[in-house]
Amino acid sequence: MSMSTSHILVYPFPAPGHMIPLLNLTHRLLSDGLIITISITPNNLPLLAPLLSIHPSSQLQHLLLPTPPNPPSGLLAETRSLRDHHYPILLDWFQSHSSPPLAIISDFFLGWTNQLACQVDIPRIVFSPSGSFSFSIFDSLWRDHPQNENPNNMDFVVSFADVPNSPSFPWWQISHAYRRSKEGDPDREFFRDTSLENLKSWGFVVNSFSQLEHVYLDRMKTQFGEDHVWAVGPILPTDGSSSEVPCHEVLTWLDGQKGNSVLYICFGSREMLTWEQMEELVAALGESDIHFVWCARQPSRRDESNEFGVLPDEFEERVRVSGRGFIVKDWAPQVAILEHPSVGTFLTHCGWNSVLEGIVAGVVMLTWPMGADQFYNAQLVVDELGVGIRVGEDTVKIPKSTELAQILNESMEENRPERQKARKLKEASLEAVKGGSSNKDLDRLVKSLNAL
């Protein structure tokens, strides 16, 4: 470890899926001796507690930024509100600090921080919690502004010719924030401008690795410069995930199962299944022979829309009596579950954190994306990496229980090509962070920050 007195400001976007990988990167930068201040809102302070308990206050500080009053709904309005409330506070903090940071590392949704960095005359580095493929789509979308003349035509195809392999997606898989906002809307114009600030920034850190997304990383290097792109992933938690269910309970249950025989089901920390999705999945598990662990997020009692499905009591009782499954109704220790030798397949919404965790575990992924970048991640997993099998797509393509049960059973087959590829990709991911490309890129990043 090379000790340094370089001081860096880290500013995550205040959503768990964005914060957690950047906080894990922060831990690694602290371990390399950097001095870091993290800007954070009060409601997200608990996510920072583990880092604060590990690292001394002389090396890690936090700058508490207010949660915008009456926070708006929707990504575009939320991003603009963060800028309006946080920019003047951060500027004043920089100008009054006795030893201000030499650089800013901030989430790709916070492109306006590049304007702040320019004003205080320091470099800004973009952090992408997503992969370079989905960032390329995001970048191309907001830069080129493709239009659907008939927004009601959800099958209208958007092609991204400037992205390697020229991917294309139907209109309904394009970001809600993009297709549901109107030309000239102030929030939309602000978000587009702030997205373009990413390309004006000094460098780019991505939670990915060379062997996973080589061609898309090369595209980014042509935009930022060869020496200003750092692929440092997979950035995974070092201490597992917190859970309402003690970790040992689910792991003890897994200890009693055969190797590569268990399906793990999780749709992330935010997604919930509709009634139809829930009914088909419950029926498929009943029709299949599969053993499973299901992290089944349930709607709160305040949900008045009655849109989201609830696990049937009789299904839970059958699972308990048969011993075929283990149900967690809150947050599950996902990394520990996926890496257990009994788990062979992962039914996932394809959030990037989950995709990376599946890759590191070497499991076959059954893809059921629900929104955001998940459709792009699913295409990468299935069509390019060959480690996944398509199951569903949001509520547009919900598999029938009989079809899904067959896929679940077949996904466990030892000789499936997806399983062989998944094992090779696991080896590549571990090699990347243990002396390989990601480890070298992290060293380059630290040296670049120290050189400031």
N, C-alpha and C positions, 0 to 999 in steps of 0.2 A: 504494500500500500504506500503510495507516494503522498505524503501530507502536503496540504496546500492551504493558503489563506484566501483563495478565490471565493467570493461571495456571489451566490446566484439566487434570483427570485424564481420560484416555481409557482405557477398559477394554474390549477386544474379547473376544468369546467365542472360546476357543482352537480354532478350526477354520478352515482356509484360506479357505473360501467366505465366512465371516463376517469374518475378519481383514482380508483384502486390501482390500475396499471401505472399511472404516473407516480403515485405514492410508493409503489414497489421499485420504480426506477430511482426515485429520490433516495430510498434506502441504499441502493447500490452506489449512488453518487456520494452519499455520506460516508459509506465504507471506504471510498477512495479519497476521503479527506476533504472534500469540498465543504464550505460553509453555506448553508441554505436557509432562506426564509420562505415559508409556504404561506401564500395568501389563501384564506379559507373562510367560509361563512359559518355562523354559529351552529346551525343544524348539522353540519358535516364534521364538526370538531371531533366526535367520537371515532371517525375513521382515521384521524391523525394520532389518536392516543397510543397505539402500539409503537409508532416511530418515536414519539416524545418520551416513551418509557425506556427506549433502547439507547438513544443518542443524547449526549450531554447538551445542556442549553447553550453552551459556548459554541456549539456547532450547528444546532437546529433551533430556529425560532419560528413562530407563526405570527402572521399579521391578520388579525380578525377584521374581515370586511362585512358590512351589514348585508343582511338579506334584503333585497329591494322591497319596499312596502307595497302591499297589494300585488304580489308577484304575478305577472301576466301569464296566461297559458299559451303554449305553443313555442317552438324553438326560436322562431324569428323574433318574436316580441321579447322573449326571455333574454336572448343574447343582447338585444339593444338596451334593455333595462339594466343589465349588468354593466354595460359600457357607461351608461349615463350616471349610474350611482358609484361605480368603482374607479373610473378614470381619474376624477379630481382628487380622490383620497390617495390613490397610488402616486400621482404626480407630486402631491404635497409631501408624501412620505419619502419619496426619492430625494426631493430637494432639501429636506430637513435632516436627512440621515447623515451621520458622521462618517459612515463607511458604506455607501450604497452599493447594491449589487452591480456586478460587471456585465451581467447578461440576464435575460428573461427566457425561461422555458415555459411555454403556455400551450394549452390545448388548441387543436385546429379550429374549434368553434369560436376562439377568442382572437381572431385575426386582428382586431383593433388594437391589441397590445403591441403590434408592430409600430403603430403610430406613436404610442407612448414611448417605446424604446428609441425611436428616432428623436423624439423631443428631449429625452435625457441622454442621447448620444451613446447608446449601447446596443449591441446586437440582440435580436430576438430569434429564438429557435422554436420552430413548430414541433409540438408533440402530437403524434397520431396514435390514439388508442386502437384504431382500426388498422387493417393491413394496407399495403401500398396499392393493391388492386382496387379496393373500395375507395381509397383516397383519390385514385386516378379518375374514377367515375364521378366522385363528388366535385373534384376540381374541374373536370371537363363540363359537367352539368352547369355549374354556376358561371363558368367563363364563356361558354358558347351559347348558352340559353336556348336549347332546342324547344320548339313550339309545337303543340298539338292544336290544330285549327278546330278540332271538334273534341273538347275536353270530355265529352260523354262517351267517346270511343275509347274504352279502357284497353282495347287490344292494339291501339296505335303503337308501333314499334319505334323506340328511340335507339339509334345506333351511335356508338362512340368510336368513330373512325380513327381518332388521334390516340386512342389507347391500344396498346399491343393486343393482338388477336381480334381487334374490332368487335368487342362484345356488344350485344344488343339486349334490350329488355322491354317488355310491354309497359304501357303507360301506367298501369296500376301498380307496378313494382318500383316506379320512380318515387323518390322521397315525397312524403305528404307535404313537408314544408315548401317544396318547390311547386308541386302541381296544384296545391290548394290556395296558393297566394297569387295575387293578380299583379300584372305589370303596372308599375307606378306606385304600388303600395309602399309607404315609407319603410316599414319593417323589412319588406322583401329587398328593396334597394339597399338598405343598410347592410343586410346580411350578404348580399352579393358583393358589395364593396369590401366588407370585412373579410370575406372568403378570398378575394383577390389579393388581400394583404399577405396571405400565407405565402404566395409566390414571390413577394418582395422581401421576405424575411431572410435572415442570414444563413439558416440551416434547418435541417429536418431530422427529427428522431422518430423512428417508427418501430412499433412493437411487432417485429417480424424478423425473418432471417433469410439469408441469401438463397439457400437451396429451396426455400418455400416459394419465394416470389421474385426470383432473379430478374425476369424480364421487366417487371413493373418497377422494381427498384432502379433498374437502369434508366427507365423513363424519368424517374425523379432526379437522378444524377445529372441528366441533361438540363433539368430545370434549375437545380440548386448548385450544381457543380460537384465534381467527383468527390472532393474532400469535405463536402458540407451535407452529406446524407449518412446517417448512422442507423443501421438496422441492428438493434440490440436485443431482439426477442429470442425465444419467448420470455416475456417478463411475467413470472408467475408468483403468487404469494409464497412466502417462505415458511409461514406458520399455519397454513390451512385456512379454511373459512370458519367463521363463527356459526354456531347452530343452536337452535332451541333443543334439538335432540343431541344428547351427549354423543360425541364422535364414536366412542367405544361400542355403543349399542348397535349402530348400523354396521360397523366394521366387524363386530363379533358375529352378526348375522351373516355377513359375507364370508367369514372364515368357514362357515358350514356349507358353502356352496362349491360346486366343481369349478375348475379353472375355465375362464372364457365362456361361462354359461349364463351370466346375468346381464340383463338389459338395464341401463341407467336412463331414467327419463327426467329431463329438466328443461323448462322453457325460459330459464333466466329469472332474474329478480323482479322483472316488471310485467312480463307477459302472463296473461291468464287465458284459459281456454273458454271458448263459447260453449253453450249447451250442446250444440251439434258436435263440435270437436271432442268434447268430453265424452259424450255418449259413444261415439265411434271408437275412441281409444279404450274406454272401459270394456266395451264389447270385444274388441280385438284381443285384449289381454285375457279375457275369459275364454275366447276360442283358441288361443295359442297354448303351447306347452311351456312358455317361457317363464323363467324366474326373473324378478325385477325389483329395483329400488326406484320409487317414484317420488320426486320432490314436487308435490302437488300444491302449488300456491292457490289459496282459496280467496274468494271475494270477501270483503269486510261486510259486516252487518249494515253498514251505511250505504252499500251499493243498492240503489233504488231502481237501476235500469233493468235489473234481472237479465242482463246480457250474458253474464259469465256463469259457467257451469260449476256445480258443486259435486264432490264425490258422493255417490250414493252410499248410505249407511250399510246396506246389505252387501255391497261390493267390498267395503272395508272389512266387514265381518268375515266374508268368505276368504279374503286374503289372510286375515289373522288366523283363522282356523286351519287353512290349508298349509300355511307357512311358505307359500309360493312367492310372497312379496314382502317388501318393507316400505311403508308409506311415511313420508315426512311432509308435514303440512306447513313448514316454514322453510327457513334457509338450511340447506344441507352442506356438509363438509365435502364439497364437490371434488376438489383435487384429490383428497384421500380416497374417495369412492372410486373415481376413475382409474386411479393407479393401483387399486386392489386387483390382484391376479384373477379374481373370480369374474370381474367385469369384462365383457367382450364387445359390447355394443352400446352406443350412446344415441338416444333419440333427443335431438337438440333443435333449438330455434336458430342456431347458427350466429349468435352474437360472437364477436371476434374473440373475447376472452374465453368463451366456452370452446370455440374451434381450436384455439391454441392448447387449451387443457386436454382436449381430446387427442390432438396430435402428439403431445408429450406422453400421453398414456398409451398411445399405439392402438386405440380402439377404432372399430368401424363406426362411422357416423351415419345415422339416419336423419336426413335433413327435412325440417319443417319450418322454414323461415316465416316470420310474421310481419316484418316491416324494416324500416331504416336500411342499414347496410347488409341486412341478413340475406336478402336475395342474391346479392353479389358474392357474399361469402359462400353460400350454398353452391353457386355455380363453380367457384374455385375448387371447393372440396370435391364435388362430384365429377365435373367435366375435365378439370385440369390436373388435379392431384390424384384422382381416382381412388380416394379413401372413403367415399360416401355413397349412399343410395338415396334417391329422392323418395320421400314419403308423401308430403303435402306441401301446400303453399297458402299460408294465411287461411282465410275462410273461402277463398276462391276455388281451391282444390283440396277438398277434405276427403281422405281415402275412406272407402267403405270398410267396415270391420273385417270382413272375410279376406279382402285383399291385404289389409294391414297385418292381420294375423299371420298370413303366409310370409310376408316380408320379414316380420319379426323372427319367425322360426328359421327362415333361410339365412338371415343375417348372422346367425351364430355358427354357420358352417365353417369348419377350419380351413378348407381349401379355397375359400372365396378369394378372388384376386384383390378385392379391397382390403382384406385382412393382411395379405402379404405386403401390399404397398404401405399400409398403415404402420407396420412394424419397421419397414425401412425408413419411413419418414420420422418415426420416433427416434431412431438412431441418429438421423441427421440433425434433429432438433437438439438432442442432448450434446452432440458433438459441437454444435454451434456455440453453446453457452459454456462449454468446458474446454476452453482453449481455442475454439474455432472462430468462424467469421464474426459472430455476435460479440464474443469476448474481445476480439481485436477491435471491433467498432466501438465498444464501450471504452476501451483504453484510448482510442483516438479521440473520442468525445471529451474525455477528462483532460487529455493533453491540450485540446483546442480551447477548453474553458480555462485551464491554467495559464495558457499563453496570453490570455486577455489581461 
